[in-house]
Amino acid sequence: MNGITRRTALLGAAALTAPAVAQTRPVRIVVAFPPAGAADIVARLLADRLRAAWDTPVVVENRAGAGGNIAGAEVARAEPDGHTLLITSQSIAVNRLLYARMPFDPMADLAPVAMVIQVPNVMVVPAGAPDRSVADVLARARAAPGRLNYGSAGVGTSIHLAGELFAHLASVRMTHVPYRGAGPAMQDLIGGRLDVMFDTLTVSAGPIRQGGIRALGVTTPARAPTLPEVPPIADTVPGYALSSWFAFFAPARTPAATVARQARDIGAALREPAVAARLAELGATPVGSTSEALSVAMRDEARLWEPIIRAANIRIEE
């Protein structure tokens, strides 16, 4: 082997073992929603672990708005060098069905990295509300069509679509009130300014335990381990079933080796006992998928929601 060939081989070997990111500047995790939501909680929980794995600072920045499109567009424009990640919900897969004009193409402009958690949504009402069951909410909705309101983290988010699916299957009409994230909506629910939410259990678990809100039903077919006393909504509305997921994305054209390394390190962080225990407290199931599995999940999510979005005539002219 001559000198040039040997040097090339050594450089190639080094590239395979080099860190996924350089150590000279921080990695940004851009959260598509405000503080206190599920995506924000998970991002901050993982940031310290990833900082250790990558031997570089990891900072969390919130860029809320437009159902995650503001954050998504920012990350899509970022340099594909491993220093910028997006964490968002499955809204990333359905926004193109909702928005008349998208600032970026989620499928072409972002690289799936890894799904991090799946979590049930839960129907919750203020602690002072008269409702004691899903049937009570249905009775109120049927008695005054359109008067009952439900809050969400924004148009097209899993919380919004959970409410739309409920109204669709139960044949009731409720008024959707979108917020710039689950945190602000939850505060209005606790304050009695909203009637109901179909929030992620990750956000609702604390207020439920503290007595600020009351859980009436979970969105999954089976009861959630952290809320064993709360029945599935499907017991009252047959066929109702969904869960939320959250995932990391990188700018398109990020090297495949970098994406694979990020996915492996995220998966390793999720398997740490302290992280797994905290997620269990929040009712979340860690996933740690591959990039390829996340890509499949995005396509499946779009197929699931397209007929419901069209039936409800949800369209955002922004």
Number of C-alpha atoms within 10 A of each C-alpha: 7 6 8 9 10 11 12 11 13 11 11 12 11 11 12 12 10 13 17 21 19 15 13 9 11 17 23 18 24 26 30 29 30 20 19 16 23 29 30 22 16 23 22 17 17 16 20 14 19 19 15 12 16 19 15 18 16 22 16 17 19 17 20 22 18 24 29 28 25 19 23 30 19 17 25 26 14 15 14 19 18 21 21 24 28 32 29 27 24 21 27 25 20 23 24 20 20 21 19 11 12 17 14 18 15 23 15 11 18 24 26 27 31 28 28 27 22 19 24 24 27 31 28 30 28 25 19 13 14 11 21 13 20 21 15 13 20 21 13 15 21 17 12 12 12 13 14 20 17 26 28 28 29 25 27 30 24 25 27 23 21 26 22 25 19 23 18 15 12 17 13 19 19 21 17 20 16 19 20 20 28 27 22 17 24 30 14 15 22 22 15 17 15 20 21 29 29 28 32 29 28 25 21 28 19 14 18 19 12 10 13 19 24 25 29 23 24 31 27 20 18 16 17 22 12 14 17 11 12 19 22 24 25 18 15 15 17 12 14 20 19 17 19 24 24 21 26 27 29 30 29 21 15 17 15 13 14 20 24 18 20 27 23 18 18 25 19 14 24 24 15 11 10 12 17 16 14 13 20 16 15 20 24 26 16 21 18 24 19 20 23 13 14 21 18 11 16 18 13 12 15 19 13 11 17 14 12 15 19 12 11 12 10 15 15 14 8 10
